[in-house]
């Protein structure tokens, strides 16, 4: 158990946006929402999973929709209280703690705002260890858990409770309501017991985000030479490419941002080319016509000078980036995991090969 | 209090489909669902509104979506039990009786199926006295009542409970889920007390449907001459036009069937022309360039030989029809009523003039 105050929030947001793998939203807006809530209501108690009783009622909190919409259609701050009341009244149980459902700039932060405002602790875990575009893509689905009953509320005060036959149906119905509400809503889903959380969640993700964020900040602050090796060391990342963005193709389809970013090699990659395909998050990286990484491993683009993560909605012509691959949570590499989030689910015609093997070859 | 068995159902379905004013679905499928439930579970007790205690919990039942979809994507019959359980558990109250929300071939019938299957009575009233395309278009909205908490379930077992800030928002969110579920779902909304029902509902609509249906059947069975005068007498209808359908323009937009049916005069209307615009239901009738009827009055097209109502989704080139106007429920003619369902709401640039005045001129 430890207290998270404003100083830690900055590092957590930065590290979480790297783990967002191109998605999960810009940390700027997410951080502001968390900082504002902590400023007003005080620090948040972060519990390690093992500090949670097995029968505790644990409630994940997230934003659903397009993070870019959140910049213009803000939350009103009352959503978390509304969600908590809906969930407690529906389940007739008191919430013991909140938890995040995914990493990324926005969804790592909103649970802090909820915890601060409701005076509840937050558990140091999530359901992805990264960000993914669809809500059934969590380790809890592998554990046979249901996303529903799921609570949804918008900033105007409209709300729903869903009960669905599969987590894919939850995605369909909740996505439809999210769009009808203007593209961004607050949700609570995969409510669970402490025992389920301990068995299936990705542990210590907040602490990992903070450690990564702090290291990124220190590299940037130190401004030394040869920082790339340092960056790869602290992220345990595989360097996939270094290049300049020469084209970004985007298409909005079914409330997702699909697209491809095309890179022209710079420095030691000069004369070579690469592209990265994305659906909110980066899905695959191809260098000189050869696949070098795919989901569920994390493909992250960072500014080649500052190592600041570049989310897919901030990709711009001329930006110089380092493409780095990180190993995903081990459970994603099982058959059940790959069925949910493997390359073929996203229409990429290749088997999954772990990034460390692809990079060895 | 009286019992409704299979014989009455046929007449009620026929009469209700006339009151559907072109919408509310084909009575064929609605009737089959009701007949099947009564065959299996026995007759339904129909209560007159005054037989309901003021504090009784009254639950409307309806289908939401496109009635044409219902022909291919059938109900499974378990929807009513699911809805009843959701509503009773959410409100922590026992349902006293069901009621229909609108007339029309389908939504007049499904509440009978629900009542038969759950062994509950049905109240002889609804919220429109006709059919309308959007769910906020009920007399209960005039009474300041909320459509929510609203329960929705599909035939697969997915379900939602909505709570919204306005009845227009209920329409937006529930419509989005309806589309995501495949275009047709079962719903329960505007749950109310007996006192509210008695104050705002359109009374005796089932009995009126039955009387109309029986009269239509007798006209058809008798096969006499000069039945048109008889038809107009029993429906208290205003004859607007008699013609052959020469064109049907259709457009599906936002889960509604929009369109125009163009008529060329026959018999005493020979040499004249007319058209009727619709959004699921018929909205306005124009004869020789002059508006002769608009919502909220009922504009009904019936087969000119058999007086069988022709819903908008059954309009076909060459069909000979009589266009008849019926007075709407008086509360629709108030300022509040016209704001909800008057011609301008539907984009028709005219003030509402009651049909009896338009036809006098």
Interface residues (C-beta under 8 A of the other chain):
Chain A: X156 X157 X158 X159 X160 X161 X162 X163 X164 X165 X169 X172 X173 X175 X176 X177 X179 X180 X181
Chain B: X156 X157 X158 X159 X160 X161 X162 X163 X164 X165 X169 X172 X173 X175 X176 X177 X179 X180 X181
